[in-house]
Amino acid sequence: MFSAYSTALQSAGRTNWSVGSLGAWLSGMGLTSALSLLFMLGIPSPIFWVTAGSLLIAWGLWAWLYPLPAFACLISVWTTVYQRTTIPLLPGEGGDSLSGISLGDLMWGAYISGWLWRGLHFQRESKNPPAVPFNFITALMVPYLILSMILPILGVLAYGFPPSFAFIVARHLQWLSFALLGYWVIKVYGWKPIFIALVFAYTISVFADWTYSAIQLMVSAGTLTKDYLALDNTFAERFHMGSFFYFRTSGLQTNPNAHGAFGAIALTFFICSFLFRLREVVTLRLTGSLLAALILLTSGSRGAILAFCVNLIILCFIAASHALVHRRHQFLLRLLLSFLGLALALCLVLPLVWATTPHALQRLQLSLSFVLDQGLDENAATRIENWQLALTKLETEFPLGTWVPADYATGISIHNRYISLLAQGLPFYLLAFIMTLCAPLLAGYKMSLHEAPYVGVIGMFAMSSIIFLSVFWLTENYSQPLPLWLLLGISSSGWRLEQRG
């Protein structure tokens, strides 16, 4: 499977930025896996930190030599095991009890350092080095970024909140770096290598995640004992949590809703890849599609499933517009074939999942039936009550907004991204966030019309992912930053592309 990767990357033509051989890829994947397992299972001690430091230095050197494979590994860690690899250092203040240092942060620091060093060297040798982008797409992000930097600091100063509440400012700077990376890697390597790197990143991620999800399902069915859930047990001990809820899978995520969102975004990527005439790594994309669909279904996340269905409906309208307005009739045919192929694969696999453990699928079926027959179930009713409580506190205690993240200030799990932003910065902050979401939507649609299929796939993925997240955020305050910020950077890179080329 790596032969297609190596062949495709030869077109990059950038000798200063190595794309990596099979051996380079395998060594990097081995280092990433070793670090992930160490941070998920290890007990902090001097030996732990010496081992972790040695492996991290080795990974950083590898990332410096092979930035593109390292970029794929970084995406995989952030989207799959970021929370699992968090080591608690200090007691958390406010809404985030999972405070500490994560492997994803350490790998990000190593990667950014190597990338900047290479970038400075490349800038001295190149007449046209990658620069910081500024165009209409990036302009849409500026108001949200400025408010995100200022509001938490003002909240700490004005309301007397703990200084740690302003740490989110540093997080936004970190997330902004992912947007810059998304822009720069496209400029350095081109669209085809980035597409294939994303295929590998998501395929490896869903394979690892589904493997552990299957273990959770078998434990739920009594086929395996709880001794096989060492990752769950270690995480629960670290953060003094109760046991995981095994009637729904959480995989390598830490809760079923985040698990469902991860599966939906991965499945969106694979479906988009089949809308264009691409022959690379087809087997990987088919396998990834099936595993991502299983992750979404067994998570039992109604919010993720609903948002994904809405996303598919809108995707059908977009495909129809491509076919009717732009005379690209193959879009509808390929979309139909993708749905039929995925449905056939699920029909073959789901009976096996049902026979092994029917609990996750039964739970989803019963909860949907209850909502249709009786109205809101207890979980949904609690969320609506929390929304009302948050808005009440906004009126009585924070008429100008909480300024720090609303979950921290109110002590309420709001489970709605838009209400949370409204409570934090009133309509101005919410509007700025919506403007930011418009950036990948506009750029993604324009990119989806490009004649180069790799540009079209990534543009369609950017647009569809934002549609999914926009709906999903109605019932969740899902805070996984990488998909949004990475797609913002990629969208900025594709905004000024000519339609040919």
Wavefront OBJ file of the C-alpha trace (Angstrom):
o trace
v 0.000 0.000 0.000
v 2.975 2.302 0.508
v 4.022 1.903 -3.125
v 1.109 4.074 -4.271
v 2.094 6.630 -1.669
v 5.730 6.736 -2.792
v 4.776 6.945 -6.476
v 2.325 9.765 -5.871
v 4.746 11.788 -3.808
v 7.436 11.793 -6.465
v 5.488 14.581 -8.141
v 6.155 16.902 -5.211
v 9.580 17.757 -6.581
v 10.831 19.433 -3.418
v 14.205 17.927 -2.501
v 14.527 20.114 0.588
v 11.315 18.704 2.032
v 11.575 14.909 1.985
v 8.374 12.956 1.420
v 9.795 9.794 2.937
v 10.358 6.213 1.824
v 8.657 3.056 3.064
v 11.308 2.629 5.747
v 10.917 6.238 6.862
v 7.161 5.834 7.138
v 7.373 2.590 9.106
v 9.972 3.968 11.514
v 7.879 7.061 12.163
v 4.728 5.039 12.683
v 6.623 2.818 15.116
v 7.850 5.803 17.126
v 4.369 7.342 17.150
v 2.784 4.073 18.301
v 5.395 3.593 21.029
v 4.877 7.122 22.336
v 1.090 6.753 22.255
v 1.113 3.472 24.188
v 3.606 4.857 26.705
v 1.472 7.931 27.407
v -1.773 5.942 27.514
v -0.518 3.192 29.845
v 2.563 4.543 31.600
v 2.734 5.738 35.193
v 4.639 9.043 35.530
v 8.019 8.425 37.157
v 11.649 9.349 36.439
v 11.999 6.270 34.218
v 8.786 7.201 32.410
v 9.954 10.718 31.627
v 13.439 9.601 30.554
v 11.914 7.044 28.194
v 9.323 9.515 26.921
v 11.959 12.202 26.419
v 14.227 9.859 24.475
v 11.417 8.684 22.213
v 10.197 12.241 21.705
v 13.671 13.442 20.708
v 13.899 10.555 18.242
v 10.449 11.423 16.871
v 11.406 15.096 16.569
v 14.537 14.243 14.584
v 12.491 11.958 12.339
v 9.900 14.715 11.865
v 12.654 17.145 10.930
v 13.911 14.716 8.277
v 10.461 13.725 6.968
v 7.946 16.544 7.573
v 5.090 15.136 5.489
v 4.877 11.659 7.111
v 5.285 13.363 10.487
v 2.424 15.695 9.606
v 0.193 12.670 8.963
v 1.229 11.104 12.291
v 0.551 14.384 14.092
v -2.965 14.499 12.612
v -3.558 10.897 13.678
v -2.504 11.521 17.286
v -4.530 14.718 17.640
v -7.716 13.290 16.159
v -7.550 9.899 17.882
v -5.638 9.735 21.179
v -5.134 13.347 22.275
v -7.180 13.031 25.482
v -6.040 9.465 26.140
v -2.391 10.529 26.164
v -2.877 13.372 28.648
v -0.775 13.150 31.818
v -2.315 15.114 34.747
v 0.106 17.609 36.258
v -2.014 20.132 38.165
v -5.608 19.997 39.431
v -7.928 21.407 36.784
v -9.803 24.624 37.470
v -13.217 25.297 35.985
v -14.909 23.277 33.309
v -11.947 21.231 32.117
v -10.989 18.587 34.642
v -8.712 16.813 32.156
v -5.878 19.300 32.606
v -2.294 18.256 32.106
v 0.212 17.750 29.346
v -0.664 15.663 26.323
v 1.520 13.765 23.912
v -0.159 15.734 21.136
v 1.149 18.996 22.611
v 4.697 17.649 22.908
v 4.669 16.286 19.360
v 3.224 19.576 18.136
v 6.092 21.478 19.793
v 8.692 19.182 18.248
v 7.071 19.383 14.826
v 6.675 23.159 14.845
v 10.312 23.603 15.894
v 11.571 21.410 13.058
v 9.219 23.001 10.545
v 10.278 26.540 11.455
v 13.970 25.620 11.257
v 13.454 24.080 7.826
v 11.301 27.019 6.795
v 14.012 29.534 7.648
v 16.560 27.479 5.718
v 14.165 27.145 2.775
v 13.472 30.875 2.837
v 17.170 31.652 2.409
v 17.364 29.366 -0.647
v 14.027 30.054 -2.342
v 12.902 33.135 -4.200
v 9.257 32.367 -3.419
v 9.068 30.881 0.101
v 5.687 30.075 1.664
v 4.434 33.208 3.381
v 1.734 33.928 5.924
v -1.479 34.101 3.897
v -3.846 37.031 3.869
v -6.863 37.032 1.600
v -10.641 37.166 1.844
v -10.761 33.757 3.554
v -8.250 34.640 6.261
v -9.945 38.014 6.740
v -13.105 36.166 7.805
v -11.152 34.549 10.656
v -9.586 37.711 12.057
v -12.502 39.007 14.212
v -12.926 35.629 15.928
v -9.195 35.315 16.575
v -8.914 38.817 18.028
v -11.886 38.329 20.357
v -10.616 34.886 21.382
v -7.309 36.442 22.443
v -8.751 39.426 24.283
v -11.914 38.203 26.020
v -10.400 35.571 28.383
v -7.747 38.005 29.614
v -10.391 40.674 30.231
v -12.535 38.096 32.027
v -9.746 37.212 34.440
v -9.006 40.892 35.102
v -12.611 42.093 35.368
v -14.320 39.182 37.127
v -11.425 37.855 39.177
v -11.512 34.381 37.643
v -8.457 32.147 38.217
v -5.590 32.994 35.847
v -5.765 29.481 34.398
v -9.085 30.467 32.799
v -7.084 32.653 30.399
v -4.936 29.724 29.275
v -7.356 29.239 26.394
v -5.546 32.191 24.750
v -2.422 30.044 24.404
v -4.598 27.263 23.034
v -5.935 29.540 20.305
v -2.389 30.415 19.296
v -1.642 26.711 19.108
v -4.747 26.065 17.012
v -3.843 28.972 14.738
v -0.543 27.229 14.062
v -2.499 24.291 12.622
v -4.131 26.662 10.149
v -0.701 27.951 9.155
v 0.588 24.381 8.830
v -2.381 23.495 6.642
v -1.523 26.421 4.379
v 2.222 25.803 4.305
v 2.186 22.047 3.666
v -0.013 22.623 0.616
v 2.378 25.265 -0.700
v 5.425 23.057 -0.109
v 4.183 19.636 -1.211
v 1.139 20.231 -3.407
v -2.362 18.771 -3.297
v -1.795 15.176 -4.362
v 0.761 14.260 -1.658
v -1.356 15.946 1.003
v -4.445 14.017 -0.087
v -2.643 10.672 0.109
v -1.103 11.616 3.462
v -4.619 12.372 4.751
v -5.791 8.972 3.500
v -3.069 7.264 5.494
v -3.664 9.408 8.576
v -7.401 8.709 8.684
v -7.069 5.028 7.735
v -4.531 4.370 10.484
v -6.668 6.330 12.941
v -9.934 4.516 12.236
v -8.187 1.133 12.221
v -6.639 1.725 15.651
v -9.852 3.227 17.003
v -12.105 0.437 15.714
v -9.755 -2.225 17.066
v -10.245 -0.875 20.574
v -13.954 -0.279 19.957
v -14.311 -3.962 19.053
v -12.656 -4.882 22.349
v -15.140 -2.662 24.190
v -18.028 -4.334 22.374
v -16.767 -7.798 23.235
v -16.339 -6.829 26.888
v -19.895 -5.467 26.863
v -21.126 -8.791 25.458
v -19.152 -10.794 28.023
v -16.895 -12.336 25.388
v -13.835 -10.716 26.969
v -13.107 -9.674 30.544
v -12.495 -6.090 31.634
v -8.802 -6.879 31.950
v -8.599 -6.148 28.226
v -9.684 -2.551 28.862
v -6.347 -1.441 30.256
v -6.521 1.891 28.416
v -9.907 2.721 29.948
v -8.836 1.630 33.416
v -5.661 3.716 33.310
v -7.491 6.809 32.078
v -10.203 6.457 34.743
v -7.569 6.165 37.478
v -5.649 9.199 36.252
v -8.644 11.517 36.284
v -10.671 9.875 39.087
v -13.519 8.986 36.759
v -16.141 6.315 37.072
v -16.204 3.376 34.715
v -16.853 3.886 31.011
v -20.361 3.245 29.686
v -19.880 0.125 27.584
v -23.309 -0.029 25.993
v -21.860 2.592 23.639
v -18.344 2.564 22.265
v -15.919 5.373 22.972
v -12.967 3.738 21.230
v -9.776 5.711 21.706
v -11.839 8.840 22.365
v -13.034 9.462 25.917
v -16.798 9.629 25.361
v -19.258 8.216 22.804
v -20.286 11.587 21.351
v -16.712 12.570 20.520
v -16.274 9.054 19.175
v -19.250 9.468 16.857
v -17.989 12.838 15.638
v -14.577 11.362 14.877
v -16.150 8.544 12.871
v -18.432 10.939 10.995
v -15.603 13.281 9.961
v -13.441 10.361 8.827
v -16.354 8.864 6.877
v -17.028 12.256 5.281
v -13.444 12.386 4.051
v -13.592 8.921 2.519
v -16.954 9.552 0.835
v -15.655 12.801 -0.668
v -12.646 10.929 -2.043
v -14.963 8.703 -4.100
v -16.716 11.638 -5.762
v -13.702 12.263 -7.979
v -11.833 10.050 -10.410
v -8.947 8.913 -8.222
v -7.209 5.559 -8.456
v -4.721 5.853 -5.604
v -5.015 3.758 -2.427
v -8.562 2.615 -3.248
v -8.351 -0.383 -0.899
v -7.350 1.839 2.002
v -10.194 4.241 1.292
v -12.751 1.432 1.104
v -11.499 -0.087 4.351
v -11.446 3.291 6.059
v -15.019 4.023 4.947
v -16.349 0.798 6.435
v -14.496 1.191 9.735
v -15.524 4.845 10.075
v -19.180 3.906 9.482
v -18.976 1.215 12.168
v -17.434 3.707 14.586
v -20.261 6.166 13.949
v -23.025 3.573 14.386
v -21.662 1.781 17.458
v -20.985 5.070 19.252
v -24.759 5.447 19.575
v -24.351 9.228 19.297
v -27.659 10.578 18.022
v -26.195 14.044 17.568
v -23.359 12.757 15.384
v -25.646 10.492 13.345
v -28.203 13.273 12.812
v -25.515 15.775 11.822
v -23.982 13.260 9.434
v -27.362 12.592 7.790
v -27.951 16.326 7.334
v -24.456 16.583 5.895
v -25.210 13.814 3.383
v -28.446 15.486 2.293
v -26.638 18.770 1.667
v -23.863 16.856 -0.085
v -26.495 15.417 -2.439
v -27.709 18.924 -3.298
v -24.124 20.031 -3.936
v -23.526 17.017 -6.180
v -26.752 17.846 -8.035
v -25.599 21.431 -8.554
v -22.290 20.174 -9.933
v -24.166 17.876 -12.309
v -26.844 20.305 -13.480
v -25.156 23.701 -13.368
v -21.556 22.769 -14.095
v -22.335 19.704 -16.252
v -20.391 17.283 -14.080
v -22.884 14.444 -14.213
v -20.419 11.909 -12.809
v -20.830 13.511 -9.370
v -24.335 12.134 -8.869
v -23.376 8.713 -10.192
v -20.320 8.444 -7.968
v -22.242 9.677 -4.943
v -24.933 7.069 -5.565
v -22.350 4.317 -6.034
v -20.591 5.387 -2.827
v -23.833 5.144 -0.847
v -24.733 1.785 -2.379
v -21.273 0.356 -1.762
v -21.213 1.536 1.835
v -24.741 0.247 2.444
v -23.819 -3.162 1.015
v -20.703 -3.383 3.168
v -22.665 -2.438 6.291
v -25.332 -5.028 5.487
v -22.605 -7.651 5.457
v -20.830 -6.478 8.615
v -23.609 -5.221 10.916
v -25.151 -8.678 11.483
v -21.788 -9.741 12.882
v -21.676 -6.701 15.171
v -25.265 -7.331 16.270
v -24.537 -10.976 17.011
v -21.452 -10.050 19.006
v -23.034 -7.288 21.073
v -26.466 -5.859 20.271
v -26.392 -3.342 23.125
v -25.009 -0.324 21.263
v -27.357 -0.649 18.304
v -30.327 -1.533 20.524
v -29.688 1.522 22.664
v -29.722 3.760 19.604
v -32.897 2.133 18.270
v -34.731 2.378 21.598
v -33.715 5.975 22.234
v -34.857 7.076 18.777
v -38.157 5.229 19.240
v -38.667 6.914 22.609
v -38.071 10.354 21.136
v -40.559 9.687 18.340
v -43.218 8.251 20.661
v -42.766 10.153 23.925
v -40.782 13.270 23.095
v -37.444 14.205 24.635
v -35.670 11.584 26.696
v -33.984 12.427 30.000
v -30.613 13.167 28.429
v -32.013 15.627 25.890
v -34.263 17.263 28.483
v -31.263 17.810 30.764
v -29.353 19.523 27.987
v -32.204 21.909 27.247
v -32.470 22.673 30.950
v -28.739 23.451 31.049
v -29.122 25.787 28.067
v -31.867 27.659 29.903
v -29.783 27.845 33.088
v -26.810 29.210 31.158
v -28.920 31.908 29.491
v -30.474 32.797 32.846
v -27.027 33.229 34.392
v -26.061 35.349 31.418
v -28.942 37.724 32.142
v -28.519 37.863 35.915
v -24.775 37.497 36.567
v -22.977 38.243 33.299
v -24.968 40.836 31.320
v -21.843 41.676 29.294
v -20.884 38.040 28.794
v -18.675 35.710 30.801
v -15.632 36.567 28.615
v -13.869 33.409 29.775
v -15.271 30.109 28.388
v -18.880 29.949 29.547
v -18.613 26.397 30.893
v -15.849 27.575 33.229
v -17.657 30.682 34.445
v -21.099 29.157 34.962
v -20.072 25.684 36.076
v -22.673 24.284 33.653
v -22.035 21.764 30.887
v -23.820 23.688 28.155
v -23.522 21.101 25.346
v -24.181 23.673 22.633
v -21.322 25.496 20.954
v -23.436 28.435 19.845
v -25.040 29.090 23.235
v -21.622 28.750 24.843
v -20.149 31.377 22.513
v -23.190 33.614 22.971
v -22.776 33.446 26.745
v -19.071 34.182 26.499
v -19.081 37.160 24.175
v -22.705 38.013 23.372
v -23.842 38.108 19.700
v -20.589 39.739 18.568
v -18.475 36.707 19.450
v -21.034 34.295 18.028
v -21.204 36.247 14.766
v -17.405 36.272 14.527
v -17.384 32.485 14.917
v -20.027 32.045 12.220
v -17.934 34.233 9.891
v -15.009 31.898 10.538
v -17.139 28.899 9.577
v -18.038 30.618 6.309
v -14.377 30.622 5.241
v -13.986 26.877 4.509
v -17.555 26.714 3.203
v -16.899 29.332 0.521
v -13.389 28.193 -0.318
v -14.363 24.530 -0.201
v -17.163 24.980 -2.719
v -14.879 26.890 -5.072
v -12.172 24.227 -4.727
v -14.689 21.436 -5.385
v -15.152 22.864 -8.905
v -11.442 22.720 -9.685
v -10.369 20.491 -12.561
v -7.569 18.926 -10.497
v -9.317 16.093 -8.596
v -7.095 16.323 -5.517
v -8.009 19.969 -5.043
v -11.670 19.064 -5.497
v -11.582 16.260 -2.924
v -9.964 18.373 -0.237
v -12.297 21.280 -0.986
v -15.356 19.036 -0.779
v -14.037 17.559 2.486
v -13.489 21.016 3.969
v -16.999 22.119 3.073
v -18.701 18.891 4.218
v -16.795 18.733 7.506
v -17.855 22.250 8.431
v -21.470 21.423 7.554
v -21.295 18.388 9.845
v -19.695 20.316 12.705
v -22.156 23.201 12.341
v -25.066 20.814 12.931
v -23.283 18.718 15.554
v -22.487 21.803 17.624
v -26.223 22.313 18.183
v -26.138 19.456 20.706
v -22.464 19.348 21.703
v -19.688 21.743 22.605
v -17.252 19.461 20.765
v -13.868 21.114 21.131
v -11.527 18.959 18.991
v -9.739 21.853 17.254
v -7.708 20.161 14.550
v -10.359 19.540 11.850
v -11.599 23.133 11.897
v -8.257 24.922 12.024
v -6.450 22.629 9.613
v -9.251 23.053 7.087
v -9.169 26.815 7.568
v -5.529 26.869 6.506
v -6.065 24.520 3.576
v -9.057 26.579 2.433
v -6.976 29.728 2.483
v -4.403 28.001 0.297
v -7.031 26.965 -2.244
v -9.010 30.203 -2.408
v -7.009 31.876 -5.187
v -6.426 28.797 -7.321
v -7.379 29.088 -10.957
v -10.068 26.649 -12.032
v -7.616 24.981 -14.385
v -4.305 23.496 -13.387
l 1 2 3 4 5 6 7 8 9 10 11 12 13 14 15 16 17 18 19 20 21 22 23 24 25 26 27 28 29 30 31 32 33 34 35 36 37 38 39 40 41 42 43 44 45 46 47 48 49 50 51 52 53 54 55 56 57 58 59 60 61 62 63 64 65 66 67 68 69 70 71 72 73 74 75 76 77 78 79 80 81 82 83 84 85 86 87 88 89 90 91 92 93 94 95 96 97 98 99 100 101 102 103 104 105 106 107 108 109 110 111 112 113 114 115 116 117 118 119 120 121 122 123 124 125 126 127 128 129 130 131 132 133 134 135 136 137 138 139 140 141 142 143 144 145 146 147 148 149 150 151 152 153 154 155 156 157 158 159 160 161 162 163 164 165 166 167 168 169 170 171 172 173 174 175 176 177 178 179 180 181 182 183 184 185 186 187 188 189 190 191 192 193 194 195 196 197 198 199 200 201 202 203 204 205 206 207 208 209 210 211 212 213 214 215 216 217 218 219 220 221 222 223 224 225 226 227 228 229 230 231 232 233 234 235 236 237 238 239 240 241 242 243 244 245 246 247 248 249 250 251 252 253 254 255 256 257 258 259 260 261 262 263 264 265 266 267 268 269 270 271 272 273 274 275 276 277 278 279 280 281 282 283 284 285 286 287 288 289 290 291 292 293 294 295 296 297 298 299 300 301 302 303 304 305 306 307 308 309 310 311 312 313 314 315 316 317 318 319 320 321 322 323 324 325 326 327 328 329 330 331 332 333 334 335 336 337 338 339 340 341 342 343 344 345 346 347 348 349 350 351 352 353 354 355 356 357 358 359 360 361 362 363 364 365 366 367 368 369 370 371 372 373 374 375 376 377 378 379 380 381 382 383 384 385 386 387 388 389 390 391 392 393 394 395 396 397 398 399 400 401 402 403 404 405 406 407 408 409 410 411 412 413 414 415 416 417 418 419 420 421 422 423 424 425 426 427 428 429 430 431 432 433 434 435 436 437 438 439 440 441 442 443 444 445 446 447 448 449 450 451 452 453 454 455 456 457 458 459 460 461 462 463 464 465 466 467 468 469 470 471 472 473 474 475 476 477 478 479 480 481 482 483 484 485 486 487 488 489 490 491 492 493 494 495 496 497 498 499 500 501
